[in-house]
Amino acid sequence: MKFDSNNAFAKELDLNDPLKYYREKFYIPKQKNGSEVIYLAGNSLGLQPKTVREYVEQELIDWEKFGVEGHLQAKNPWLPYHEFLTEQTARIVGAKSEEVVNMNSLTVNLHLMFVSFYKPTTARHKILIESNAFPSDHYAVQSQIKFHSFKAQTTLIEANPRKDETVLKTEDILELIEKEGDSIALIWFPGVNYYTGQAFDIERITKAGHEKGCIVGFDLAHATGNLLLNLHDWDVDFAVWCNYKYMNGGPGAVGGAYVHEKYLDDKTLQKFLGWWGHDKATRFLMEHTYISIPTVESWQLSNPPILQLAALKASLDIFDTAGMEALREKSEQLTGYLEFLISENKNDNVDIITPPEANERGCQLSLRIKRDGKVLHKTLNESGVVCDWREPDVIRVAPVPLYNTFEDVWRFFEILFN
Ligand SMILES: Cc1ncc(COP(=O)(O)O)c(C=O)c1O
């Protein structure tokens, strides 16, 4: 699409946007003066769907009415409640329904998956991680290595960008896998880097890892509900994500997990067990011999938080009618438009560090601010823009196709450079 930098052009794009009515389904926070903020932080915390209250309220009513009987008698019985989210979740990440479950939170799920999929031996004990992966991933991986009595210094391989570069080259990642693969037990990569907004080639990284006999898993915190994913067909071994960013499941929302179907019947996998992973038909016989659910639900430990699942269900219903393909198409245009406006301006204080190729990024552009970044961020904030600052020098901006407009992007650009 050919972009133009005047406001009328942004208005025109909004007018012709087939997804324009979705914005009305969300609460847009307000400034002190009563006007809506320019919310560009959906990569951090997605906005609240207006239907969330009704979904949560339904469960509060049923709790009030039925007490414990709500597990079976609630309008949406709590016993199987998480199953009501499964099909939609599977569509979002491109998986079969038996391969996905919403449970716990991201870092907890990461550890549960590592119990099953990080099986270090003396000859093959290494973990390949991106050097700039999210801190929680680094901490979790370091602790897993220690738990298995190895040392991070010799077991952790970090993929780094080339000298004086900020993002990784796919060819360098693949070369590293080719070179070190025989000693790598697990490749643990993000779908999208939280800091730079770089989207990784999940399919090629997985394929390269498998060719060297490695297990390949992904942290999809910034990819779920953002990129078009095809986890099953890409043969990804396992993945985890959070649902509070692009998925709009609310602060601290229940996380998500995926395990490829080829492992679902694998009795040799180590797993930490809990009663919610036990065969549903016999769970309440309260016997002590564990029988596994034959799906990824067998990784569940506890009965899930229904109020949180209700909030997430409200958002999943919206995603389902909008469709990931239409969302992605608009997302590419929104982000492309933001990039166009910033690049056109040629302001020497702002560098876009996110890759320019559409297939190497999602909604987010990360702007490296060379001088007085925090001051600029504060000014943006005081002018009604919500976006986040990441140390040492980056402002992250994420126009989200469900509720952001082209005019949001245009107004942000006006404030950024005025
Ligand atoms: C890429 C990534 N990984 C992990 C986490 C940690 O998530 P949680 O607090 O849900 O465990 C985050 C949180 O923002 C994240 O962005």
The ligand as an SDF file (V2000), in Angstrom:
LIG
                    3D

 16 16  0  0  0  0  0  0  0  0999 V2000
    8.5280  -12.7230   26.3800 C   0  0  0  0  0  0  0  0  0  0  0  0
    8.0270  -12.8920   27.7760 C   0  0  0  0  0  0  0  0  0  0  0  0
    8.3060  -14.0200   28.4480 N   0  0  0  0  0  0  0  0  0  0  0  0
    7.8950  -14.2040   29.7130 C   0  0  0  0  0  0  0  0  0  0  0  0
    7.1670  -13.2450   30.3790 C   0  0  0  0  0  0  0  0  0  0  0  0
    6.7480  -13.5000   31.7940 C   0  0  0  0  0  0  0  0  0  0  0  0
    5.3910  -13.7810   31.8580 O   0  0  0  0  0  0  0  0  0  0  0  0
    4.6590  -14.2540   33.2050 P   0  0  0  0  0  0  0  0  0  0  0  0
    4.7840  -13.1670   34.2050 O   0  0  0  0  0  0  0  0  0  0  0  0
    3.2130  -14.4230   32.7630 O   0  0  0  0  0  0  0  0  0  0  0  0
    5.2710  -15.5210   33.6410 O   0  0  0  0  0  0  0  0  0  0  0  0
    6.8360  -12.0570   29.7180 C   0  0  0  0  0  0  0  0  0  0  0  0
    6.0580  -11.0040   30.3890 C   0  0  0  0  0  0  0  0  0  0  0  0
    5.8040   -9.9430   29.9100 O   0  0  0  0  0  0  0  0  0  0  0  0
    7.2880  -11.8790   28.3800 C   0  0  0  0  0  0  0  0  0  0  0  0
    7.0370  -10.7500   27.7170 O   0  0  0  0  0  0  0  0  0  0  0  0
  1  2  1  0
  2  3  1  0
  2 15  2  0
  3  4  2  0
  4  5  1  0
  5  6  1  0
  5 12  2  0
  6  7  1  0
  7  8  1  0
  8  9  2  0
  8 10  1  0
  8 11  1  0
 12 13  1  0
 12 15  1  0
 13 14  2  0
 15 16  1  0
M  END
$$$$
